[in-house]
Amino acid sequence: MALQNLKDFHRPGAVEEVLALLSENDEALVLAGGTFIRGLEARGLLNGLETLVDIRRLGLDTIRVDADGIEAGATATLAKLQRVVAAQNAAWLGGLADALDCPPLQIRNTATLGGCLAASCPFFDIPTALVALDTEITIRGSDGERRLPLPELFFGLFANALEPGELITGLSIPHAAGHSAGAFGKLGAHANVLAIVNVAVQLTVDGGLCSAACVALGGGVADTVVRSPAAEAILTGSKLDPAALAAAGEAVAGDIQPLSDHQASAEYRRAVAKVMTRRTLERAVARLA
Ligand SMILES: Cc1cc2nc3c(=O)[nH]c(=O)nc-3n(C[C@H](O)[C@H](O)[C@H](O)COP(=O)(O)OP(=O)(O)OC[C@H]3O[C@@H](n4cnc5c(N)ncnc54)[C@H](O)[C@@H]3O)c2cc1C
């Protein structure tokens, strides 16, 4: 049990202090909401852990909305973002609103946006919805600050592009251009569990034709969240009619490499991904009306 070897717990009040603690100790772990620490431990990913650095006193929990989009700090909770998104009541945020409904209330109230992304778990829902919205993250390290398009954060199963000692400090979701709507769908074995397949789509129309499309899939359709260029190519320029939505659903099969695990076989995930993509597209199209 890795957590039984813990020796130190820090609760700094400034990002610089966090960076100093992380650079002094290779085995130190950032603690945000703490809801996935046991999940990481159960997967053998916390061996050697001796120090926890709690980042919830950094003041990174604000969320700002303006004409450019949404800027959120890394320690803003899922529940806080959910309230902000609900207040916008905007079709372009429909997919994110759907995804934020998925985790149980207790998890939403505690889990943070930074933790949800840094965990780099392909079975989470919020990352899939954020990829569909072209989200960028801000990262701080001893060399300064850098920004990264969200898909470039994810390397593989529980692996990401954060260098040792780096911290996610925030994310930005650009306001959708034009007439845009999103939707998100999830298949889980039962309520309050991680996804078997999830799909987030974002569609923009101009003059009756689809001018931009994003189709993102997660939940074990690959070892990270992936986009489907084939589905997006079919949708872009189409009238988003039933034939185009069905063809896009079929096309995702070529862009995924599903995992087999205790929840579902790769074949099952592939079949479900096709149907769920079509259905999620249908919901986004209805929101465009
Ligand atoms: C019972 C249960 C049900 C769930 N259901 C769902 C669901 O339906 N849908 C869904 O999407 N998710 C679900 N989840 C997962 C949940 O979204 C994650 O546990 C949560 O988002 C993790 O955030 P956290 O702040 O608690 O991270 P923590 O547990 O504190 O940290 C997770 C990892 O991220 C690292 N980390 C945290 N913050 C940062 C940062 N700012 N910079 C760098 N590294 C950081 C930590 O070091 C750790 O490695 C569920 C979890 C549980 C326990």
The ligand as a Tripos MOL2 file, in Angstrom:
@<TRIPOS>MOLECULE
LIG
   53    58     1     0     0
SMALL
NO_CHARGES

@<TRIPOS>ATOM
      1 C1        -16.5730    7.0470   -7.5470 C.3       1 LIG1
      2 C2        -16.0100    7.8280   -8.7210 C.ar      1 LIG1
      3 C3        -16.8000    8.0250   -9.8280 C.ar      1 LIG1
      4 C4        -16.2940    8.7450  -10.9280 C.ar      1 LIG1
      5 N1        -17.1020    8.9270  -12.0090 N.ar      1 LIG1
      6 C5        -16.6230    9.6420  -13.0440 C.ar      1 LIG1
      7 C6        -17.4340    9.8820  -14.1930 C.ar      1 LIG1
      8 O1        -18.5860    9.4490  -14.2820 O.2       1 LIG1
      9 N2        -16.9040   10.6150  -15.2080 N.ar      1 LIG1
     10 C7        -15.6250   11.1290  -15.1520 C.ar      1 LIG1
     11 O2        -15.2010   11.8060  -16.0810 O.2       1 LIG1
     12 N3        -14.8350   10.9110  -14.0940 N.ar      1 LIG1
     13 C8        -15.3030   10.1800  -13.0610 C.ar      1 LIG1
     14 N4        -14.4950    9.9580  -11.9930 N.ar      1 LIG1
     15 C9        -13.1040   10.4060  -12.0440 C.3       1 LIG1
     16 C10       -12.9480   11.8320  -11.5370 C.3       1 LIG1
     17 O3        -13.3130   12.7190  -12.5770 O.3       1 LIG1
     18 C11       -11.4890   12.0270  -11.1640 C.3       1 LIG1
     19 O4        -11.2460   11.2130  -10.0140 O.3       1 LIG1
     20 C12       -11.1540   13.4720  -10.8550 C.3       1 LIG1
     21 O5        -11.4250   14.3020  -11.9560 O.3       1 LIG1
     22 C13        -9.7070   13.6440  -10.4940 C.3       1 LIG1
     23 O6         -9.5330   14.9890  -10.0580 O.3       1 LIG1
     24 P1         -8.9090   15.3030   -8.6250 P.3       1 LIG1
     25 O7         -8.8490   16.7680   -8.4820 O.co2     1 LIG1
     26 O8         -9.6260   14.5600   -7.5430 O.co2     1 LIG1
     27 O9         -7.4530   14.7170   -8.8600 O.3       1 LIG1
     28 P2         -6.4780   14.0380   -7.7990 P.3       1 LIG1
     29 O10        -7.0380   12.7020   -7.3920 O.co2     1 LIG1
     30 O11        -6.1050   14.9820   -6.7220 O.co2     1 LIG1
     31 O12        -5.1930   13.8150   -8.7360 O.3       1 LIG1
     32 C14        -5.2380   12.9350   -9.8500 C.3       1 LIG1
     33 C15        -3.8610   12.9550  -10.5360 C.3       1 LIG1
     34 O13        -3.6540   14.2220  -11.1370 O.3       1 LIG1
     35 C16        -2.4900   14.8580  -10.6060 C.3       1 LIG1
     36 N5         -2.8090   16.2860  -10.5370 N.ar      1 LIG1
     37 C17        -3.9010   16.8410   -9.9710 C.ar      1 LIG1
     38 N6         -3.9550   18.1450  -10.2280 N.ar      1 LIG1
     39 C18        -2.8600   18.4450  -10.9680 C.ar      1 LIG1
     40 C19        -2.3630   19.6380  -11.5490 C.ar      1 LIG1
     41 N7         -3.0230   20.8190  -11.4410 N.pl3     1 LIG1
     42 N8         -1.2130   19.5870  -12.2580 N.ar      1 LIG1
     43 C20        -0.5440   18.4000  -12.4000 C.ar      1 LIG1
     44 N9         -0.9750   17.2400  -11.8710 N.ar      1 LIG1
     45 C21        -2.1200   17.2580  -11.1720 C.ar      1 LIG1
     46 C22        -2.2500   14.2010   -9.2610 C.3       1 LIG1
     47 O14        -0.8900   14.2650   -8.8930 O.3       1 LIG1
     48 C23        -2.6880   12.7800   -9.5800 C.3       1 LIG1
     49 O15        -1.6530   12.1130  -10.2850 O.3       1 LIG1
     50 C24       -14.9630    9.2460  -10.8890 C.ar      1 LIG1
     51 C25       -14.1600    9.0430   -9.7520 C.ar      1 LIG1
     52 C26       -14.6740    8.3370   -8.6830 C.ar      1 LIG1
     53 C27       -13.7790    8.1330   -7.4660 C.3       1 LIG1
@<TRIPOS>BOND
     1     1     2 1
     2     2     3 ar
     3     2    52 ar
     4     3     4 ar
     5     4     5 ar
     6     4    50 ar
     7     5     6 ar
     8     6     7 ar
     9     6    13 1
    10     7     8 2
    11     7     9 ar
    12     9    10 ar
    13    10    11 2
    14    10    12 ar
    15    12    13 ar
    16    13    14 ar
    17    14    15 1
    18    14    50 ar
    19    15    16 1
    20    16    17 1
    21    16    18 1
    22    18    19 1
    23    18    20 1
    24    20    21 1
    25    20    22 1
    26    22    23 1
    27    23    24 1
    28    24    25 2
    29    24    26 1
    30    24    27 1
    31    27    28 1
    32    28    29 2
    33    28    30 1
    34    28    31 1
    35    31    32 1
    36    32    33 1
    37    33    34 1
    38    33    48 1
    39    34    35 1
    40    35    36 1
    41    35    46 1
    42    36    37 ar
    43    36    45 ar
    44    37    38 ar
    45    38    39 ar
    46    39    40 ar
    47    39    45 ar
    48    40    41 1
    49    40    42 ar
    50    42    43 ar
    51    43    44 ar
    52    44    45 ar
    53    46    47 1
    54    46    48 1
    55    48    49 1
    56    50    51 ar
    57    51    52 ar
    58    52    53 1
@<TRIPOS>SUBSTRUCTURE
     1 LIG1         1 GROUP 0 **** ****
